[in-house]
Amino acid sequence: MKFVKMHGLGNDFVVVEGHALPVDPGALARNWCDRHFGIGADGLVFVLPSDRADVQMRIFNADGSEAEQCGNAVRCVGKYAFERGLVRRRDLVVETLAGLQRIVLGVNGSRVEEVTVDMGEPILEPGRIPVALAEGGTPSGRVEAAGREWAFTAVSMGNPHAVIFVDDVEGTDVRGVGSEVETNPLFPNRVNVEFVETLGPGEIRLRVWERGCGETLACGTGACAAVVAGVLEGRSGRKVQVHLPGGTLKIEWAEDGRVYMTGPAVEVFRGEIGQPD
Ligand SMILES: N[C@@H](CCC[C@H](N)C(=O)O)C(=O)O
């Protein structure tokens, strides 16, 4: 099977184009995303035909679980679709399990360098995130992890996030706290966990423990969720530079209620791989 290795700020993916999902995409994700025995990636992305949009994206985490949405992968899919002639326009629509995503490509010559994605309206009703909190008001609560309580704000960007504000993100035990929060029964579908240090109204530092793959160098939906939580909690403005270990994303929770994300998409190499034994 032919694949392309791509990344968005170091959040890396094996990208495969096909007509339909293979029989066991979760098993392929576990094998191919393995950094020692496979190609190595945070997730496996399928670019498929769609009857509702220009292309369809399906994304599987490195542990084989399927995610509804992925901000960094959807930018990579936009670049892939344009540069391979699947779409000739610079604005296109990508179908995901979380709905239709409108994206605008920043093209330099024949290369896509930057992509802006309309990530839609954040979901804040606890039952739809999902998180076991009472309905009404800001979806915030407390969760126990690594021997203490942490205040969190829950946000769904199509996939679930728990945003935790900290004083020093570098000194935070992202693995210890993140892995416990990910599987806390408060979150029936597990959860991505964001650790946010506010630098000013328009600037934050972010590290993310991702559901199904651990700490990554960047998370697009996590950056969107962090900005939404910052606005809800009065900790940041609506237009924010989000500094992640892999680089910076520009996020805006616009007055139309939708969240817009702008960042790069990069192709690293192409290859061919057989089915695992
Ligand atoms: N890295 C992604 C999110 C990938 C899916 C996530 N791990 C989940 O299970 O929801 C992003 O850039 O948004």
The ligand as an SDF file (V2000), in Angstrom:
LIG
                    3D

 13 12  0  0  0  0  0  0  0  0999 V2000
   -4.0220   15.7100   17.0110 N   0  0  0  0  0  0  0  0  0  0  0  0
   -5.3540   15.9520   16.6480 C   0  0  0  0  0  0  0  0  0  0  0  0
   -6.4370   15.2060   17.3590 C   0  0  0  0  0  0  0  0  0  0  0  0
   -6.3510   13.7050   17.0570 C   0  0  0  0  0  0  0  0  0  0  0  0
   -7.4680   12.8880   17.6700 C   0  0  0  0  0  0  0  0  0  0  0  0
   -7.4160   12.8390   19.1620 C   0  0  0  0  0  0  0  0  0  0  0  0
   -6.2880   12.1230   19.6660 N   0  0  0  0  0  0  0  0  0  0  0  0
   -8.7220   12.2100   19.6650 C   0  0  0  0  0  0  0  0  0  0  0  0
   -8.7510   10.9980   19.9650 O   0  0  0  0  0  0  0  0  0  0  0  0
   -9.7250   12.9160   19.7550 O   0  0  0  0  0  0  0  0  0  0  0  0
   -5.6320   17.4040   16.3330 C   0  0  0  0  0  0  0  0  0  0  0  0
   -4.7290   18.0380   15.7620 O   0  0  0  0  0  0  0  0  0  0  0  0
   -6.7350   17.8850   16.5250 O   0  0  0  0  0  0  0  0  0  0  0  0
  1  2  1  0
  2  3  1  0
  2 11  1  0
  3  4  1  0
  4  5  1  0
  5  6  1  0
  6  7  1  0
  6  8  1  0
  8  9  2  0
  8 10  1  0
 11 12  2  0
 11 13  1  0
M  END
$$$$
